[in-house]
Amino acid sequence: MLKIAYDPIYAHPLPPGHRFPMLKYELIPAQLLHEGTITEANLFSPTELDEATILLTHDKTYWQELRDLTLPPKEQRRIGFPLSAQLVERETRIAKGTVGGCHYAFEHGIAFNVAGGTHHAGSKRGEGFCMLNDQAIAANYLLNKGLSQSILIIDLDVHQGNGTAQIFEQQPAVFTFSMHGDKNFPFRKERSDLDLPLDDGIGDEAYLALLKSTLPGLIDKCQPDFIFYLSGVDILVSDKLGKLSVSREGCKERDRFVLEQCKSRGIPIQVSMGGGYSPDIKDIVEAHCNTFRVANQLYF
C-alpha cells in the first residue's frame, strides 16, 4: 500500500497576499481521494518529531531559537514565514512524516510526504520557506539507527538543494545530487556531490535527456540502499519562479523515470513534494498529483 504522510496542520494560515501556495497541501490529498487514486487508509498523520532526532541534523542553538520563538527577525525574514508555535509544530510534523515514510518505504518500496522537500534549510539556519530539512533529518535518522549505510538524495526541484548540500558536505555515506536552474535562487550555491546546473528555458527533450543520461549510472556508482527523491514541480513552464520550460507531461515523465530506476533495482524510496509556484493552483496540484499517480501505477 502507498503510505502518505499528511495532516491538516500542513496547510498553515499565512497573511493575505503571501506568495507561498499553502493551499496545495489541502488540495493534493483532496484530489487524490476524490478521483480514487487513494483512500483514507493510504494517509497517516505524523506526530511531532523528537528533539534528539532534530539535533542529529540541526544546530542546537538554531533549533532552540525556533522552538522558543526567539529566532532573530533577520533570520525569520530569510525563512519567509511569520514565526509561530503552530508553524514550528507543523515543521516537526512534516519532518516526522518523512522519517515515518522511510519505515513504510522499507516495507512497501515507496512512501510519500504531501509536504516536505525543505532543502534550503541548513544545519544552522532556515531559508526560502524551509526551516527544518526533512529529508536530511530522515537520512541522518537512518544512518544513526543503522538502517542504512549508503544514501542517495535526488533533488529535482528547480532550486538547488543548498541546505542539503551543506549538511552532508562531510558525510560520505550520503551522496547529494541536485539538478537545478543555474541562474535561480539560491544565488549563492553550495556544492553538492553532483550539481547539474540548467540554462533558463530548457524544455522537455533536453531536460529528460540529461536526466536519463545521468541518473542510472549515478545510482549504479553510488550503490545506495535508500533513496530520497525531492520532486518539485517548479520546473514547469507555467511556474513564476522556475524559469524553465518543462511541460506537465515532461514533469510526469521525469517522475516515472526516477521511480522506475528505483523500483527496478529494489531500492526503497521516500518522496517529498518540494516547490511549485505556478499562478494557477490547478497547475501545481495536477503536477504534484501526477507523481502519486505514477507511483501507484508502478508499485501497486
Protein Blocks (a to p, Z undefined) as FASTA:
>chain_A
ZZddddfklmccddehiabdfklmmmmmmmmmmnomacfklpccdddddfklmmmmbcfk
lmmmmmnopacfklmmmnopacdfklmmmmmmmmmmmmmmmmmmmmnopacdfegjilkb
cfkbceehiabdfklmmmmmmmmnopafbdcdddfbfbdcfklmmmmmmmmkbccddddd
fkbccfbdcddfbdcdddehiafklmmmmmmmmmmmmmmmnopabdcddfbfklpfklmk
lopacdfklmmmmmmmmmmmmmmnopacdddebjadbfblklmmmmmmmmmmmmmmmmZZ
